[in-house]
Amino acid sequence: MKLTIANLKKGQRALIKEITSDIIPLKLLEMGCLPGNEVQLLQTAPFQCPMYLTINGSHLAIRKEIASQIEIEII
């Protein structure tokens, strides 16, 4: 089973392995959502959308559908 950001539990940290979609918003890439960078789930809104994350010191909110396209490795 491939793990993605959408699988993270609150407080869990992971390394981004791969982005499996070509339609990831440019803003996410500019804020450090790149392979090799660390991501941590801070919290989720009701129904897990959006998901509030820290990536390389930047705080982001992303939709679950985008989070499910970013593969990770739990650390």
N, C-alpha and C positions, 0 to 999 in steps of 0.2 A: 504494500500500500504506500502510495506517495503521500508524504506529509506536506501540507501547505500552511501558510499563515492562518488560514481559516480553521485549522485543527488546533491551534495554540490555546492553552488554558490561561486564565488570568495570572500574570506574573511570570509565565514561562518565557525563556529566552531561546533563541535559535540563530543559526547562520543561514543566510539566504544562499541556496544552491543554484537555482535556475529560475528564470522567468519564462513560463511556457506559452506566453501570448505576445503577439506583436502590437497589441492595442493597449498596453500599459500607458497611462497618462505620463507625459513628459515631466510634469511636476514631480511625480514620485521618483523618477530617475534622478532628477536634479537634487532631490533632498536625500539621496543616498540609498535608495532602494535598488541595490545592485548586488550581484553575486559576491559572496565573501563578507558582506557586512552583517552586523548583528542586529536582530530585531527582538523586541520584547512587547508582549501584549499587556497593556495597562488596564483596559477594561473594554466591555462591549455594551452597546446600547440594547434596549429590548429587541428581541428577535435577532440578536448578533449583528445588527447592521445600524450604524457603522461600527467598525472596530477601531479602537484608539491604540496606537502603537508608538513606540520610540524606535527610531532607526538612526544609528550613528548620532545620537544626541538631538535629533529633530523629532518633534511630536507631530504625528499625522493621524488623520481619520480616513479610513478607506472602506469602501463597500465590500461586503463578503464575497461578491462575485469576482472582484479584482484579487482579493486575498487568496482565493482558491486557485489562482493562476501563478502563484509565487511559491515554488518548492523550497522547503527548508530542511535543515538537520538540527534536531534538538541538541542543546549543549548543557 
